[in-house]
Amino acid sequence: MRPSIAPRTESARSKRPAIVSAAVDRFGSDGFEHTKWAAIADDVGIGQTALYHYFESKAHCLLTIMRTELTQSLERFERVTESIEDPTEALRAAVRSAYEGGPRDALQRRILQNHLDLLSTPRASEKEEQERQKARVLVREIEDAWTGLIRRGVQGGAFADRDPKLSARMTLALVVGVWRWYRPGGPRTLDEIGVLTSDAALRVVS
């Protein structure tokens, strides 16, 4: 299993977790472009200037949220698939793991999918660029992990003999596309969506 990325060490008085949490709520509900940096400061109960102790900019905070979600996505995949030998069951578990969590997790995943275009262009800010580069590496690692699982299924005869990378990309598009329309409290629970999407993913590779 790939070693976990060590979390940033913060003092007990650090406002960083609260800032990230408030930003997820704001970006997820109001949209990144319509969220004022000052509104996040108000939500946390600090002055706007204090935000710059933790983040260079609103975009730096957004890229940090995206990198965090990508890290968690890869860790979930590895956790649920590492001990499952049957590639069909491993793929089903991987898809369903993508929908673990609560409403804030759903917001964080929607934020990531809505702003993936940010990862394609270098950032002028050093800290923004560092987060962008980390996120790009994680995107490749996630694709490689899903490709490896599907390749194992192809080699074992469980999946159709097609290009594993293309099948992985199609499967991932199916899995993450949910976050563009899913809203907490809607007619389908995440558990139900996980079952439906895992069935659809298996049809992609069959």
C-alpha positions in Angstrom: 0.0 0.0 0.0 1.2 3.5 -0.8 2.3 5.4 2.3 -0.1 8.1 3.4 0.8 11.7 2.9 1.6 13.1 6.3 -0.8 15.8 7.4 0.3 19.3 8.0 1.1 19.7 11.7 -0.9 22.5 13.3 -1.0 23.8 16.8 -4.1 23.3 18.9 -4.9 27.0 18.3 -4.5 26.9 14.5 -7.4 28.2 12.5 -6.4 26.3 9.4 -8.9 23.4 9.8 -11.7 25.9 10.5 -10.8 28.0 7.5 -10.8 24.9 5.2 -14.1 23.7 6.6 -15.7 27.2 6.1 -14.2 27.4 2.6 -15.6 24.0 1.6 -19.1 25.1 2.8 -18.9 28.4 1.0 -17.3 27.2 -2.3 -19.6 24.2 -2.3 -22.8 26.1 -1.8 -22.1 29.6 -3.2 -19.4 28.8 -5.8 -15.7 29.7 -5.7 -16.2 32.8 -7.9 -19.1 34.2 -5.8 -17.4 33.6 -2.4 -15.8 36.6 -0.8 -12.5 35.9 1.0 -13.8 38.2 3.8 -16.9 36.0 4.2 -14.8 33.0 5.1 -12.9 35.1 7.7 -16.3 36.1 9.1 -17.4 32.5 9.3 -14.3 31.5 11.2 -14.4 34.6 13.4 -11.1 36.2 12.5 -10.0 39.3 10.6 -9.4 39.0 6.8 -5.7 39.7 7.3 -5.4 36.7 9.5 -6.4 34.4 6.6 -3.1 35.2 4.9 -1.2 33.6 7.8 -2.6 30.3 6.5 -3.2 30.8 2.8 -1.7 33.2 0.3 -5.0 33.6 -1.5 -8.5 32.3 -2.0 -7.1 30.2 -4.9 -4.4 28.8 -2.7 -7.1 27.6 -0.3 -9.1 26.1 -3.2 -6.1 24.2 -4.5 -5.4 22.9 -1.0 -8.9 21.6 -0.8 -8.6 19.9 -4.2 -5.2 18.3 -3.3 -6.7 17.1 0.0 -9.6 15.4 -1.7 -7.3 13.8 -4.3 -5.2 12.4 -1.5 -8.2 11.0 0.3 -9.5 9.5 -2.9 -6.3 7.6 -3.5 -6.2 6.5 0.1 -9.8 5.2 0.0 -9.1 3.3 -3.2 -6.0 1.6 -1.7 -7.7 0.8 1.6 -10.7 -1.0 0.1 -8.9 -2.8 -2.8 -5.6 -3.9 -1.2 -7.0 -7.2 0.3 -9.5 -8.1 -2.4 -8.1 -10.6 -4.9 -11.2 -10.8 -7.2 -10.9 -7.8 -9.6 -14.7 -7.7 -10.0 -15.3 -7.3 -6.3 -12.3 -5.0 -6.0 -13.7 -2.7 -8.7 -17.1 -2.7 -7.0 -15.6 -1.8 -3.7 -13.5 0.9 -5.2 -16.5 2.6 -6.8 -18.6 2.4 -3.7 -15.8 3.8 -1.6 -15.9 6.9 -3.8 -19.3 7.8 -2.1 -18.3 7.3 1.5 -18.7 10.2 3.8 -21.2 12.9 4.6 -22.6 16.2 3.1 -19.3 18.1 3.5 -17.4 15.3 1.8 -19.8 15.6 -1.1 -19.2 19.3 -1.3 -15.4 18.8 -1.3 -15.7 16.3 -4.1 -18.0 18.6 -6.1 -15.5 21.5 -5.7 -12.7 19.3 -7.0 -14.6 18.3 -10.1 -15.8 21.8 -10.8 -12.3 23.2 -10.8 -10.0 20.6 -12.3 -9.2 23.0 -15.1 -7.1 24.9 -12.6 -4.6 22.1 -12.6 -3.8 22.6 -16.3 -2.2 26.1 -16.1 0.9 27.1 -14.0 0.2 29.5 -11.1 2.1 32.7 -10.5 2.0 32.2 -6.8 4.7 29.8 -5.4 2.4 28.2 -2.9 -0.5 27.9 -5.3 1.9 26.3 -7.8 3.2 23.8 -5.2 -0.4 22.7 -4.5 -1.2 22.5 -8.2 1.9 20.3 -8.8 1.0 18.0 -5.9 -2.6 17.7 -7.2 -1.4 16.8 -10.7 0.8 14.0 -9.4 -2.1 12.7 -7.4 -4.4 12.7 -10.5 -1.8 10.6 -12.3 -1.5 8.2 -9.4 -5.2 7.8 -9.1 -5.5 7.0 -12.8 -2.6 4.6 -12.6 -4.2 2.8 -9.6 -7.5 2.3 -11.4 -5.7 1.3 -14.6 -3.7 -1.3 -12.6 -6.9 -2.8 -11.1 -8.6 -3.1 -14.5 -5.4 -4.5 -16.1 -5.4 -7.2 -13.5 -9.0 -8.0 -14.4 -8.2 -8.1 -18.1 -5.2 -10.4 -17.6 -7.3 -12.7 -15.4 -10.1 -12.9 -17.9 -12.7 -11.1 -15.6 -12.8 -8.0 -17.8 -13.0 -7.5 -21.6 -9.6 -7.5 -23.4 -9.6 -3.7 -24.1 -7.1 -0.9 -23.3 -7.0 -0.8 -19.5 -6.1 2.9 -19.4 -9.0 3.8 -21.6 -11.4 1.7 -19.5 -10.0 3.3 -16.3 -10.6 6.8 -17.7 -14.2 5.9 -18.7 -14.9 4.3 -15.3 -13.5 7.3 -13.4 -15.5 9.7 -15.6 -18.6 7.7 -14.6 -17.7 7.7 -10.9 -16.8 11.4 -10.5 -19.6 12.7 -12.8 -22.0 12.1 -10.0 -20.7 15.1 -8.1 -21.9 17.5 -10.8 -25.5 16.8 -10.1 -25.7 15.1 -6.7 -27.1 17.2 -3.8 -27.4 16.0 -0.2 -31.1 15.4 0.6 -31.9 14.4 -2.9 -34.0 11.4 -4.0 -31.0 9.1 -4.1 -28.7 8.3 -1.1 -25.0 8.0 -1.7 -25.2 4.3 -0.8 -27.8 3.8 -3.5 -25.7 5.8 -6.0 -22.7 3.7 -5.1 -24.6 0.5 -6.0 -25.9 1.9 -9.2 -22.6 3.3 -10.3 -20.7 0.1 -9.4 -23.1 -1.9 -11.6 -22.5 0.6 -14.4 -18.8 0.5 -14.0 -18.7 -3.2 -14.3 -20.7 -2.9 -17.6 -18.0 -0.6 -18.9 -15.3 -3.2 -18.3 -17.3 -6.3 -19.2 
